């Protein structure tokens, strides 16, 4: 792996499905001024689930049906921490849903790595069945996972442990991480998402913003934006609104950006309903979108960047194939054995 490529500037890990080999390829995308640099890191990294303070949480294969959860620093060498098996019995299995060439990588569970600023320890959170609860592992002190039940009754559990992906109507996604301290999960709802504070391990429902009409769950995406949660809603084929959760405790949202395509732009851009917000850059100044129609029917993905200052959306000129994951990452020399200052 090219360590120099990820040493200096922050960037985004981009993982692509090689459906014909059932493997994933990893690249690292960096922006320096107006220039972009894309470095191919190969297919030996496993599936990256989360990044926090330079550490990454990775699924590494044990067998065709089982993956292990590992924490590592890509700069400091091959040493990694392999976590014990989950109490829920989850095997962290992943699969490829749909037909080639548009097969989509799905996992049975959602997980992330976080950092508790109060106790200065790293924690991993994991869920594959909200009827069971959320599992937490504290690195450096826990020998096994701990179960954190949800503080409300779960009548119809959202399960990610069925035998076939074709039988599943809901896929757990990795949560959106806000500074590695608060996690937010999409739960297939028009009214709320799940949230968890990593310090007190309290799980809550965060209400979605009031947008003046009924929210369609298929029309919104969640991304981290300038260390806050952003709710990106596609209201029409030519309009996208971006809401930001400015106060997590009080659940206060504000509408910060409205992306509107004029008539001339509509001819150059894809229909907004077919865009998925996948990441942000430059402290939230740039929003990255993926056009899902090309992911299914074309050999290449088409990526679009929206500049919130100039209010312009442009096609990203680099061609990417079969992209499934975008993970913002800032490298460091920190270890899971050390405390942060």
LUMFI-490222 format. One record per residue (C-alpha): residue number from 1; x, y, z. Coordinates in nm, 3 decimals. Layout:
<rotis>
+-----+---------+---------+---------+
:   n :      px :      py :      pz :
+-----+---------+---------+---------+
: NUM :       X :       Y :       Z :
...
+-----+---------+---------+---------+
</rotis>
This chain:
<rotis>
+-----+---------+---------+---------+
:   n :      px :      py :      pz :
+-----+---------+---------+---------+
:   1 :   0.000 :   0.000 :   0.000 :
:   2 :   0.122 :   0.352 :  -0.078 :
:   3 :   0.149 :   0.514 :   0.267 :
:   4 :   0.280 :   0.841 :   0.123 :
:   5 :  -0.047 :   0.889 :  -0.062 :
:   6 :  -0.250 :   0.915 :   0.257 :
:   7 :   0.004 :   1.088 :   0.480 :
:   8 :  -0.041 :   1.458 :   0.415 :
:   9 :  -0.381 :   1.587 :   0.310 :
:  10 :  -0.720 :   1.459 :   0.423 :
:  11 :  -0.915 :   1.272 :   0.162 :
:  12 :  -1.178 :   1.010 :   0.092 :
:  13 :  -1.137 :   0.635 :   0.070 :
:  14 :  -1.331 :   0.508 :  -0.230 :
:  15 :  -1.412 :   0.138 :  -0.241 :
:  16 :  -1.536 :  -0.029 :  -0.558 :
:  17 :  -1.697 :  -0.368 :  -0.604 :
:  18 :  -1.527 :  -0.606 :  -0.842 :
:  19 :  -1.840 :  -0.812 :  -0.877 :
:  20 :  -1.684 :  -1.073 :  -1.103 :
:  21 :  -1.423 :  -1.147 :  -0.833 :
:  22 :  -1.637 :  -1.070 :  -0.527 :
:  23 :  -1.363 :  -0.837 :  -0.402 :
:  24 :  -1.336 :  -0.465 :  -0.334 :
:  25 :  -1.072 :  -0.229 :  -0.465 :
:  26 :  -0.964 :   0.074 :  -0.260 :
:  27 :  -0.849 :   0.415 :  -0.384 :
:  28 :  -0.767 :   0.734 :  -0.194 :
:  29 :  -0.892 :   1.064 :  -0.335 :
:  30 :  -0.733 :   1.393 :  -0.229 :
:  31 :  -0.804 :   1.752 :  -0.324 :
:  32 :  -0.522 :   2.009 :  -0.327 :
:  33 :  -0.656 :   2.344 :  -0.431 :
:  34 :  -0.816 :   2.286 :  -0.769 :
:  35 :  -0.624 :   1.965 :  -0.832 :
:  36 :  -0.732 :   1.609 :  -0.756 :
:  37 :  -0.515 :   1.307 :  -0.695 :
:  38 :  -0.651 :   0.951 :  -0.702 :
:  39 :  -0.419 :   0.677 :  -0.573 :
:  40 :  -0.500 :   0.310 :  -0.621 :
:  41 :  -0.432 :   0.116 :  -0.298 :
:  42 :  -0.524 :  -0.228 :  -0.431 :
:  43 :  -0.767 :  -0.493 :  -0.313 :
:  44 :  -0.596 :  -0.623 :   0.002 :
:  45 :  -0.734 :  -0.376 :   0.258 :
:  46 :  -1.065 :  -0.543 :   0.332 :
:  47 :  -1.389 :  -0.346 :   0.351 :
:  48 :  -1.341 :  -0.015 :   0.533 :
:  49 :  -1.641 :   0.064 :   0.752 :
:  50 :  -1.533 :   0.375 :   0.941 :
:  51 :  -1.252 :   0.623 :   1.008 :
:  52 :  -1.171 :   0.810 :   1.330 :
:  53 :  -0.860 :   1.016 :   1.416 :
:  54 :  -0.651 :   0.831 :   1.160 :
:  55 :  -0.766 :   0.484 :   1.264 :
:  56 :  -0.993 :   0.273 :   1.046 :
:  57 :  -1.242 :  -0.002 :   1.122 :
:  58 :  -1.216 :  -0.279 :   0.865 :
:  59 :  -1.398 :  -0.602 :   0.782 :
:  60 :  -1.136 :  -0.864 :   0.697 :
:  61 :  -1.242 :  -1.202 :   0.557 :
:  62 :  -1.197 :  -1.517 :   0.763 :
:  63 :  -1.395 :  -1.733 :   0.524 :
:  64 :  -1.648 :  -1.684 :   0.246 :
:  65 :  -1.928 :  -1.645 :   0.501 :
:  66 :  -1.747 :  -1.477 :   0.793 :
:  67 :  -1.558 :  -1.149 :   0.838 :
:  68 :  -1.371 :  -1.022 :   1.142 :
:  69 :  -1.376 :  -0.664 :   1.270 :
:  70 :  -1.030 :  -0.508 :   1.293 :
:  71 :  -0.892 :  -0.168 :   1.394 :
:  72 :  -0.571 :  -0.046 :   1.232 :
:  73 :  -0.367 :   0.258 :   1.139 :
:  74 :  -0.271 :   0.243 :   0.773 :
:  75 :   0.037 :   0.460 :   0.828 :
:  76 :   0.205 :   0.276 :   1.114 :
:  77 :   0.227 :  -0.071 :   0.966 :
:  78 :   0.046 :  -0.402 :   0.936 :
:  79 :  -0.032 :  -0.439 :   1.308 :
:  80 :  -0.405 :  -0.447 :   1.375 :
:  81 :  -0.640 :  -0.519 :   1.662 :
:  82 :  -0.890 :  -0.795 :   1.589 :
:  83 :  -1.208 :  -0.763 :   1.795 :
:  84 :  -1.378 :  -1.065 :   1.955 :
:  85 :  -1.694 :  -1.218 :   1.813 :
:  86 :  -2.012 :  -1.021 :   1.871 :
:  87 :  -2.254 :  -1.143 :   2.138 :
:  88 :  -2.534 :  -1.131 :   1.883 :
:  89 :  -2.357 :  -1.394 :   1.674 :
:  90 :  -2.326 :  -1.161 :   1.374 :
:  91 :  -2.068 :  -1.284 :   1.123 :
:  92 :  -2.040 :  -0.943 :   0.951 :
:  93 :  -2.133 :  -1.112 :   0.628 :
:  94 :  -2.161 :  -0.909 :   0.311 :
:  95 :  -2.308 :  -0.987 :  -0.026 :
:  96 :  -2.375 :  -0.850 :  -0.370 :
:  97 :  -2.736 :  -0.763 :  -0.441 :
:  98 :  -2.875 :  -0.734 :  -0.793 :
:  99 :  -2.744 :  -0.829 :  -1.134 :
: 100 :  -2.419 :  -0.745 :  -1.305 :
: 101 :  -2.291 :  -0.496 :  -1.394 :
: 102 :  -2.482 :  -0.305 :  -1.128 :
: 103 :  -2.439 :  -0.537 :  -0.831 :
: 104 :  -2.445 :  -0.347 :  -0.503 :
: 105 :  -2.242 :  -0.438 :  -0.197 :
: 106 :  -2.461 :  -0.480 :   0.111 :
: 107 :  -2.376 :  -0.580 :   0.465 :
: 108 :  -2.593 :  -0.745 :   0.724 :
: 109 :  -2.489 :  -0.499 :   0.992 :
: 110 :  -2.380 :  -0.142 :   1.058 :
: 111 :  -2.069 :  -0.053 :   1.257 :
: 112 :  -1.837 :   0.238 :   1.330 :
: 113 :  -1.532 :   0.343 :   1.529 :
: 114 :  -1.557 :   0.635 :   1.771 :
: 115 :  -1.357 :   0.824 :   2.032 :
: 116 :  -1.485 :   0.925 :   2.376 :
: 117 :  -1.329 :   1.266 :   2.455 :
: 118 :  -1.417 :   1.235 :   2.825 :
: 119 :  -1.246 :   0.905 :   2.899 :
: 120 :  -1.006 :   0.923 :   2.602 :
: 121 :  -1.082 :   0.572 :   2.482 :
: 122 :  -1.189 :   0.431 :   2.148 :
: 123 :  -1.514 :   0.242 :   2.113 :
: 124 :  -1.667 :   0.035 :   1.836 :
: 125 :  -2.045 :   0.022 :   1.791 :
: 126 :  -2.232 :  -0.246 :   1.598 :
: 127 :  -2.592 :  -0.335 :   1.515 :
: 128 :  -2.757 :  -0.604 :   1.303 :
: 129 :  -3.093 :  -0.634 :   1.480 :
: 130 :  -3.252 :  -0.346 :   1.669 :
: 131 :  -3.462 :  -0.598 :   1.858 :
: 132 :  -3.137 :  -0.720 :   2.013 :
: 133 :  -2.988 :  -0.374 :   2.070 :
: 134 :  -2.661 :  -0.202 :   1.990 :
: 135 :  -2.333 :  -0.369 :   2.083 :
: 136 :  -2.040 :  -0.164 :   2.215 :
: 137 :  -1.676 :  -0.264 :   2.257 :
: 138 :  -1.435 :  -0.037 :   2.448 :
: 139 :  -1.081 :  -0.085 :   2.322 :
: 140 :  -0.827 :  -0.136 :   2.600 :
: 141 :  -1.068 :  -0.238 :   2.875 :
: 142 :  -1.343 :  -0.465 :   2.741 :
: 143 :  -1.278 :  -0.834 :   2.684 :
: 144 :  -1.619 :  -0.890 :   2.527 :
: 145 :  -1.887 :  -0.678 :   2.368 :
: 146 :  -2.151 :  -0.510 :   2.582 :
: 147 :  -2.518 :  -0.502 :   2.488 :
: 148 :  -2.700 :  -0.166 :   2.498 :
: 149 :  -3.076 :  -0.229 :   2.462 :
: 150 :  -3.285 :   0.033 :   2.288 :
: 151 :  -3.489 :   0.238 :   2.539 :
: 152 :  -3.818 :   0.168 :   2.361 :
: 153 :  -4.008 :  -0.149 :   2.265 :
: 154 :  -3.927 :  -0.293 :   1.923 :
: 155 :  -4.236 :  -0.461 :   1.778 :
: 156 :  -4.096 :  -0.540 :   1.434 :
: 157 :  -3.718 :  -0.577 :   1.455 :
: 158 :  -3.513 :  -0.456 :   1.161 :
: 159 :  -3.297 :  -0.762 :   1.106 :
: 160 :  -2.982 :  -0.796 :   0.905 :
: 161 :  -2.926 :  -1.165 :   0.970 :
: 162 :  -3.148 :  -1.336 :   0.714 :
: 163 :  -3.003 :  -1.610 :   0.495 :
: 164 :  -3.057 :  -1.440 :   0.161 :
: 165 :  -3.020 :  -1.077 :   0.066 :
: 166 :  -3.313 :  -1.118 :  -0.171 :
: 167 :  -3.534 :  -1.185 :   0.136 :
: 168 :  -3.426 :  -0.867 :   0.310 :
: 169 :  -3.633 :  -0.551 :   0.277 :
: 170 :  -3.400 :  -0.347 :   0.498 :
: 171 :  -3.022 :  -0.323 :   0.501 :
: 172 :  -2.838 :  -0.182 :   0.800 :
: 173 :  -2.593 :   0.084 :   0.690 :
: 174 :  -2.288 :   0.209 :   0.871 :
: 175 :  -2.388 :   0.515 :   1.075 :
: 176 :  -2.288 :   0.869 :   0.987 :
: 177 :  -2.014 :   0.961 :   1.232 :
: 178 :  -1.996 :   1.315 :   1.370 :
: 179 :  -1.639 :   1.370 :   1.496 :
: 180 :  -1.641 :   1.005 :   1.607 :
: 181 :  -1.855 :   1.111 :   1.904 :
: 182 :  -2.215 :   1.085 :   1.782 :
: 183 :  -2.350 :   0.826 :   1.540 :
: 184 :  -2.667 :   0.847 :   1.330 :
: 185 :  -2.834 :   0.548 :   1.160 :
: 186 :  -3.085 :   0.550 :   0.876 :
: 187 :  -3.372 :   0.323 :   0.987 :
: 188 :  -3.610 :   0.327 :   0.690 :
: 189 :  -3.835 :   0.590 :   0.848 :
: 190 :  -3.997 :   0.910 :   0.723 :
: 191 :  -3.998 :   1.059 :   1.073 :
: 192 :  -3.677 :   0.978 :   1.261 :
: 193 :  -3.330 :   0.823 :   1.267 :
: 194 :  -3.143 :   0.641 :   1.545 :
: 195 :  -2.868 :   0.835 :   1.723 :
: 196 :  -2.608 :   0.738 :   1.982 :
: 197 :  -2.375 :   0.949 :   2.196 :
: 198 :  -2.052 :   0.752 :   2.232 :
: 199 :  -1.967 :   0.900 :   2.575 :
: 200 :  -2.282 :   0.806 :   2.769 :
: 201 :  -2.385 :   0.534 :   2.520 :
: 202 :  -2.738 :   0.675 :   2.520 :
: 203 :  -2.951 :   0.577 :   2.222 :
: 204 :  -3.226 :   0.812 :   2.107 :
: 205 :  -3.456 :   0.887 :   1.818 :
: 206 :  -3.371 :   1.207 :   1.634 :
: 207 :  -3.666 :   1.361 :   1.454 :
: 208 :  -3.613 :   1.455 :   1.092 :
: 209 :  -3.663 :   1.824 :   1.006 :
: 210 :  -4.004 :   1.964 :   0.928 :
: 211 :  -3.987 :   2.043 :   0.556 :
: 212 :  -4.346 :   2.150 :   0.501 :
: 213 :  -4.458 :   1.823 :   0.346 :
: 214 :  -4.441 :   1.449 :   0.402 :
: 215 :  -4.086 :   1.317 :   0.385 :
: 216 :  -4.026 :   1.032 :   0.143 :
: 217 :  -3.765 :   0.799 :   0.293 :
: 218 :  -3.632 :   0.711 :  -0.053 :
: 219 :  -3.554 :   1.077 :  -0.121 :
: 220 :  -3.310 :   1.167 :   0.156 :
: 221 :  -2.947 :   1.098 :   0.240 :
: 222 :  -2.744 :   1.157 :   0.556 :
: 223 :  -2.385 :   1.286 :   0.550 :
: 224 :  -2.144 :   1.458 :   0.788 :
: 225 :  -2.105 :   1.826 :   0.703 :
: 226 :  -1.863 :   2.052 :   0.889 :
: 227 :  -1.881 :   1.829 :   1.200 :
: 228 :  -2.262 :   1.827 :   1.197 :
: 229 :  -2.525 :   1.596 :   1.051 :
: 230 :  -2.675 :   1.701 :   0.718 :
: 231 :  -3.012 :   1.584 :   0.584 :
: 232 :  -3.002 :   1.607 :   0.204 :
: 233 :  -3.353 :   1.595 :   0.057 :
: 234 :  -3.440 :   1.559 :  -0.311 :
: 235 :  -3.766 :   1.748 :  -0.339 :
: 236 :  -3.793 :   1.728 :  -0.717 :
: 237 :  -3.597 :   1.644 :  -1.031 :
: 238 :  -3.433 :   1.986 :  -1.018 :
: 239 :  -3.420 :   2.085 :  -0.648 :
: 240 :  -3.226 :   1.953 :  -0.347 :
: 241 :  -3.244 :   2.105 :   0.001 :
: 242 :  -2.971 :   2.060 :   0.261 :
: 243 :  -3.073 :   2.076 :   0.627 :
: 244 :  -2.817 :   2.079 :   0.910 :
: 245 :  -2.868 :   1.955 :   1.267 :
: 246 :  -2.725 :   2.257 :   1.450 :
: 247 :  -2.823 :   2.140 :   1.799 :
: 248 :  -2.823 :   1.763 :   1.849 :
: 249 :  -2.948 :   1.774 :   2.210 :
: 250 :  -3.246 :   1.997 :   2.131 :
: 251 :  -3.293 :   1.849 :   1.783 :
: 252 :  -3.282 :   2.185 :   1.607 :
: 253 :  -3.251 :   2.176 :   1.228 :
: 254 :  -3.200 :   2.463 :   0.986 :
: 255 :  -3.217 :   2.471 :   0.607 :
: 256 :  -2.869 :   2.584 :   0.498 :
: 257 :  -2.854 :   2.526 :   0.123 :
: 258 :  -3.094 :   2.491 :  -0.166 :
: 259 :  -2.957 :   2.341 :  -0.486 :
: 260 :  -3.165 :   2.445 :  -0.786 :
: 261 :  -3.085 :   2.349 :  -1.145 :
: 262 :  -3.181 :   2.610 :  -1.401 :
: 263 :  -3.301 :   2.516 :  -1.747 :
: 264 :  -2.953 :   2.521 :  -1.903 :
: 265 :  -2.803 :   2.314 :  -1.621 :
: 266 :  -3.081 :   2.055 :  -1.638 :
: 267 :  -2.961 :   1.957 :  -1.984 :
: 268 :  -2.608 :   1.889 :  -1.853 :
: 269 :  -2.686 :   1.735 :  -1.514 :
: 270 :  -2.866 :   1.411 :  -1.426 :
: 271 :  -3.210 :   1.419 :  -1.270 :
: 272 :  -3.163 :   1.513 :  -0.905 :
: 273 :  -3.378 :   1.219 :  -0.795 :
: 274 :  -3.101 :   0.993 :  -0.923 :
: 275 :  -2.827 :   1.160 :  -0.718 :
: 276 :  -2.709 :   1.025 :  -0.384 :
: 277 :  -2.514 :   1.247 :  -0.142 :
: 278 :  -2.212 :   1.043 :  -0.033 :
: 279 :  -1.962 :   1.279 :   0.134 :
: 280 :  -1.856 :   1.641 :   0.188 :
: 281 :  -1.524 :   1.822 :   0.151 :
: 282 :  -1.354 :   2.140 :   0.271 :
: 283 :  -1.544 :   2.160 :   0.599 :
: 284 :  -1.874 :   2.112 :   0.421 :
: 285 :  -1.815 :   2.361 :   0.139 :
: 286 :  -1.831 :   2.089 :  -0.127 :
: 287 :  -2.094 :   1.814 :  -0.142 :
: 288 :  -2.018 :   1.499 :  -0.341 :
: 289 :  -2.301 :   1.318 :  -0.521 :
: 290 :  -2.309 :   0.987 :  -0.708 :
: 291 :  -2.545 :   0.930 :  -1.000 :
: 292 :  -2.706 :   0.594 :  -0.929 :
: 293 :  -2.840 :   0.540 :  -1.282 :
: 294 :  -2.489 :   0.506 :  -1.419 :
: 295 :  -2.387 :   0.273 :  -1.137 :
: 296 :  -2.647 :   0.023 :  -1.253 :
: 297 :  -2.618 :   0.045 :  -1.629 :
: 298 :  -2.271 :   0.177 :  -1.706 :
: 299 :  -1.920 :   0.053 :  -1.648 :
: 300 :  -1.837 :   0.384 :  -1.479 :
: 301 :  -1.988 :   0.587 :  -1.199 :
: 302 :  -2.051 :   0.955 :  -1.260 :
: 303 :  -1.966 :   1.179 :  -0.965 :
: 304 :  -2.084 :   1.539 :  -0.924 :
: 305 :  -1.948 :   1.808 :  -0.692 :
: 306 :  -2.160 :   2.096 :  -0.564 :
: 307 :  -1.981 :   2.407 :  -0.434 :
: 308 :  -2.198 :   2.572 :  -0.168 :
: 309 :  -2.019 :   2.906 :  -0.210 :
: 310 :  -2.033 :   2.944 :  -0.587 :
: 311 :  -2.361 :   2.745 :  -0.600 :
: 312 :  -2.233 :   2.547 :  -0.896 :
: 313 :  -2.258 :   2.174 :  -0.961 :
: 314 :  -2.004 :   2.017 :  -1.193 :
: 315 :  -1.923 :   1.669 :  -1.309 :
: 316 :  -1.613 :   1.518 :  -1.150 :
: 317 :  -1.385 :   1.436 :  -1.441 :
: 318 :  -1.219 :   1.124 :  -1.299 :
: 319 :  -1.398 :   0.804 :  -1.398 :
: 320 :  -1.466 :   0.555 :  -1.119 :
: 321 :  -1.599 :   0.201 :  -1.152 :
: 322 :  -1.865 :   0.027 :  -0.941 :
: 323 :  -1.822 :   0.253 :  -0.637 :
: 324 :  -2.005 :   0.145 :  -0.321 :
: 325 :  -1.833 :   0.322 :  -0.030 :
: 326 :  -1.701 :   0.673 :   0.038 :
: 327 :  -1.521 :   0.713 :   0.374 :
: 328 :  -1.371 :   1.055 :   0.466 :
: 329 :  -1.031 :   1.006 :   0.629 :
: 330 :  -0.765 :   1.223 :   0.792 :
: 331 :  -0.442 :   1.037 :   0.862 :
: 332 :  -0.240 :   1.054 :   1.184 :
: 333 :   0.014 :   0.848 :   1.378 :
: 334 :  -0.224 :   0.780 :   1.666 :
: 335 :  -0.260 :   0.426 :   1.798 :
: 336 :  -0.559 :   0.268 :   1.970 :
: 337 :  -0.314 :   0.211 :   2.258 :
: 338 :  -0.250 :   0.584 :   2.310 :
: 339 :  -0.461 :   0.863 :   2.453 :
: 340 :  -0.542 :   1.174 :   2.257 :
: 341 :  -0.436 :   1.511 :   2.390 :
+-----+---------+---------+---------+
</rotis>
